[in-house]
């Protein structure tokens, strides 16, 4: 039944192997990108709009979503997810569920402003 709603596609961005700059400092490597199909990205239960916070005379918008991915999807707490033109960070450890409705749930968070 859960698969009926999982008709979307996201890109998973995982930090690449760190490299060094000219001064020997570690810098992030090129992201490893993977397309994951058969997903749903939905607002958490009970939430219909992003939260808005006023911080130092500027508006900050925090958007949270829940990603429902197929069972066995390789998603980690350090990954980022691109969906519908917006880049989210995985917020916390993804939760795998087994059984007839096997899937992986991950909380997503995007902050702007």
C-alpha positions as CSV (number, residue, x, y, z in Angstrom):
1,X,0.0,0.0,0.0
2,X,2.8,2.5,0.8
3,X,4.2,2.0,-2.7
4,X,1.1,3.6,-4.2
5,X,2.3,7.0,-2.9
6,X,6.0,6.5,-3.7
7,X,6.2,7.8,-7.3
8,X,8.8,10.6,-7.1
9,X,12.5,10.8,-7.7
10,X,15.3,12.4,-5.6
11,X,19.0,12.8,-5.9
12,X,21.2,11.6,-3.0
13,X,24.4,13.6,-2.6
14,X,27.1,12.0,-0.4
15,X,30.3,13.9,0.5
16,X,33.2,12.6,-1.6
17,X,36.6,11.6,-0.3
18,X,38.3,14.7,1.2
19,X,41.3,16.1,-0.6
20,X,43.9,18.7,0.4
21,X,44.4,22.3,-0.8
22,X,47.7,23.9,-1.5
23,X,48.2,24.5,2.3
24,X,47.5,21.0,3.4
25,X,44.0,21.7,4.7
26,X,41.3,19.1,4.1
27,X,38.6,20.2,1.7
28,X,35.5,18.3,0.7
29,X,35.8,16.1,-2.3
30,X,33.4,16.0,-5.2
31,X,29.9,14.7,-4.2
32,X,28.9,11.2,-5.1
33,X,25.4,11.6,-6.7
34,X,22.8,8.8,-6.9
35,X,19.2,9.0,-8.3
36,X,16.7,7.2,-6.1
37,X,13.3,6.5,-7.7
38,X,10.1,5.3,-6.1
39,X,10.1,7.7,-3.2
40,X,7.7,10.1,-1.5
41,X,8.7,13.4,0.1
42,X,6.0,14.6,2.4
43,X,5.4,17.1,5.2
44,X,5.5,15.6,8.7
45,X,2.2,14.6,10.1
46,X,0.2,17.7,11.2
47,X,2.4,20.2,9.4
48,X,1.1,22.1,6.4
49,X,3.5,25.0,6.1
50,X,7.2,25.8,6.8
51,X,8.1,27.5,10.0
52,X,9.4,31.1,9.7
53,X,11.8,32.6,12.3
54,X,12.9,36.2,12.6
55,X,16.6,36.3,13.3
56,X,18.6,39.6,13.5
57,X,16.2,41.5,11.3
58,X,16.0,38.9,8.6
59,X,13.6,36.1,7.8
60,X,14.8,32.6,8.2
61,X,12.7,29.8,6.7
62,X,13.0,26.2,7.9
63,X,11.3,23.6,5.9
64,X,11.1,20.0,7.1
65,X,10.0,17.0,5.2
66,X,10.0,13.2,5.6
67,X,11.5,11.1,2.8
68,X,10.0,7.6,2.3
69,X,12.4,5.5,0.2
70,X,12.3,1.9,-1.0
71,X,13.5,-0.7,1.4
72,X,17.3,-1.1,1.3
73,X,17.8,2.5,0.0
74,X,21.4,3.6,0.9
75,X,20.7,6.8,2.8
76,X,23.0,8.1,5.6
77,X,22.8,10.9,8.2
78,X,25.6,12.7,6.4
79,X,23.8,12.8,3.0
80,X,21.9,15.6,1.3
81,X,18.8,15.1,-0.8
82,X,17.8,17.2,-3.8
83,X,14.1,17.2,-4.5
84,X,12.0,19.6,-6.7
85,X,14.9,22.0,-6.9
86,X,15.5,22.3,-3.2
87,X,18.5,20.9,-1.3
88,X,17.8,19.2,2.1
89,X,20.1,17.8,4.7
90,X,19.2,14.4,6.2
91,X,18.4,15.4,9.8
92,X,19.2,12.5,12.1
93,X,19.7,8.8,11.4
94,X,17.5,7.3,8.7
95,X,15.1,4.5,9.9
96,X,14.8,1.3,8.0
97,X,11.5,-0.7,8.3
98,X,11.2,-4.3,7.3
99,X,8.4,-6.6,6.5
100,X,5.5,-6.3,4.0
101,X,5.8,-2.5,4.0
102,X,9.6,-2.3,3.9
103,X,10.9,1.2,3.4
104,X,13.4,3.7,4.7
105,X,12.3,6.9,6.4
106,X,14.6,9.9,6.8
107,X,13.8,13.4,8.2
108,X,14.9,16.2,5.9
109,X,15.6,19.9,6.7
110,X,16.3,22.9,4.6
111,X,17.1,26.3,6.0
112,X,17.2,29.5,4.0
113,X,17.7,33.2,5.0
